[in-house]
Amino acid sequence: MKVRKLVTTCENGDCPTLYATDRGTLLVQGEVPADHGLQIPGHENLVEIPIELIRKAIRDQLI
């Protein structure tokens, strides 16, 4: 899989980030919340990102 960084909240690599893949999908880097109370299938997970990350991606016309 080829991955391209779209937008991030910082430049040092350990902040919430949105990536595009050559599969036509998005990858999201963020915190794994533990207190959500949801039932998530074993093959999936949740990540939490700031809404500003999505706003920035839209503003920059990346998605």
Contact map, one row per residue, 1 for C-alpha under 8 A:
111000000000000000001110000000000000000000000000000000000000000
111100000000000000001100000000000000000000000000000000000000000
111110000000000000111100000000000000000000000000000000000000000
011111000000000000111000000000000000000000000000000000000000000
001111110000000011110000000000000000000000000000000000000000000
000111110000000011110000000000000000000000000000000000001000010
000011111000000011100000000000000000000000000000000010011000010
000011111110001111000000000000000000000000000000000010000000000
000000111110001110000000000000000000000000000000000010000000000
000000011111111100000000000000000000000000000000000000000000000
000000011111101000000000000000000000000000000000000000000000000
000000000111111000000000000000000000000000000000000000000000000
000000000111111000000000000000000000000000000000000000000000000
000000000101111100000000000000000000000000000000000000000000000
000000011111111110000000000011000000000000000000000000000000000
000000011100011111000000000111100000000000000000110010000000000
000011111000001111100000000111000000000000000000000010000000000
000011110000000111110000011110000000000000000000000010000000000
001111100000000011111000011100000000000000000000000000000000000
001111000000000001111101111000000000000000000000000000000000000
111100000000000000111111111000000000000000000000000000000000000
111000000000000000011111100000000000000000000000000000000000000
100000000000000000001111100000000000000000000000000000000000000
000000000000000000011111110000000000000000000000000000000000000
000000000000000000011111111000000000000000000000000000000000000
000000000000000001111001111100000000000000000000000000000000000
000000000000000001111000111110000000000000000000000000000000000
000000000000000111100000011111000000000000000010100000000000000
000000000000001111000000001111100000000000000010100000000000000
000000000000001110000000000111110000000000000011100000000000000
000000000000000100000000000011111000000000000011100000000000000
000000000000000000000000000001111100000000001111000000000000000
000000000000000000000000000000111111000000000111000000000000000
000000000000000000000000000000011111000000000000000000000000000
000000000000000000000000000000001111100000000000000000000000000
000000000000000000000000000000001111110000000000000000000000000
000000000000000000000000000000000011111000000000000000000000000
000000000000000000000000000000000001111100000000000000000000000
000000000000000000000000000000000000111110000000000000000000000
000000000000000000000000000000000000011111011000000000000000000
000000000000000000000000000000000000001111111000000000000000000
000000000000000000000000000000000000000111111000000000000000000
000000000000000000000000000000000000000011111000000000000000000
000000000000000000000000000000000000000111111100000000000000000
000000000000000000000000000000010000000111111110000000000000000
000000000000000000000000000000011000000000011111000000000000000
000000000000000000000000000111111000000000001111100000000000000
000000000000000000000000000001111000000000000111110000000000000
000000000000000100000000000111100000000000000011111010000000000
000000000000000100000000000000000000000000000001111111000000000
000000000000000000000000000000000000000000000000111111100000000
000000000000000000000000000000000000000000000000011111110000000
000000111000000111000000000000000000000000000000111111111000000
000000000000000000000000000000000000000000000000011111111100000
000000000000000000000000000000000000000000000000001111111110000
000000100000000000000000000000000000000000000000000111111111000
000001100000000000000000000000000000000000000000000011111111111
000000000000000000000000000000000000000000000000000001111111111
000000000000000000000000000000000000000000000000000000111111110
000000000000000000000000000000000000000000000000000000011111110
000000000000000000000000000000000000000000000000000000001111111
000001100000000000000000000000000000000000000000000000001111111
000000000000000000000000000000000000000000000000000000001100111
